[in-house]
Amino acid sequence: MNPIVELVDNSFIFIVAISVLLLLGVTVAMIYFVFRYSEKNNPKPDQSITGSTTLEILWTVIPLILVLAMFFYGYEGFKEMRNIPPNAMLVKVTGKMWFWHFEYDNKKTSDTLLVLPQGKDVRFELMSADVNHSFYVPAFRVKEDCIPGRTNHMWFHTTNIGEFDIECAEYCGMNHSYMLGKVRVVPEKEYLEWVNRVDTVKKTDSLTAPTGTVPGTVKTDSIKTTQPKVDTTKTTGNKKDTLKVNPKDSLKKNK
């Protein structure tokens, strides 16, 4: 299992459990005091209650211990997030208004879709081309800001095959809500085939490429025809331009 996911989930469960226990404790005590010290049961107010040093120490020390425990669990997850494995593969992430741009080790690039091999540690260098963004992948429990003029780092381990959401977690302008993407985790063999495949979108018009043609070998533009360049507005039989006949000229000749 991804160590970051496990630590973050454990911290979340621990904090929620403490919150539920405190909620139950406060609720039970409140209900008890409502009936125990109601006017019906105590027509005359009890004046014997005084301060208690023991209670004051308890309700100071116990919350302090709980907060320190939350900090400990949170720090363990933070430390793991910053402990980037030295052999992790590198992907550069650039946030732009309003999409994500990815660059891989071999300089291959992709927009919006991040393709990764299964079972690998992946290190990210996070940058921004314009305003502040925040690269957030909920399934891997990681989020890090992309700041103009600064490079941030984060990492995670790709455990399961599938597609996972990418979001921008910091408001970055009008189309912030549309700044979405996908992480696609595939088997390593499939990833190597994809990342080493030459991107021919800008070199070849796929509409004219015959089936079975090796990408990059066809350079024809489907918009251009392969027929001879004949100007259909001109006749090929008689070269006389009838549009230039001037009736006045014929009158002059008759005179």
Secondary structure, DSSP 8 states (H G I E B T S, - for coil): --HHHHHHHHHHHHHHHHHHHHHHHHHHHHHHHHHHT-TTT-SS--------HHHHHHHHHHHHHHHHHHHHHHHHHHHHHH---TT-EEEEEEEETTEEEEE-TTS-EEESEEEEETT-EEEEEEEESSS-EEEEEGGGTEEEEE-BT--EEEEEE--S-EEEEEEE-S--STTGGG-EEEEEEE-HHHHHHHHHS---TTT--TTT--TT--TTS----TTS--S----TTS-SS----GGG--HHHHHHHH-
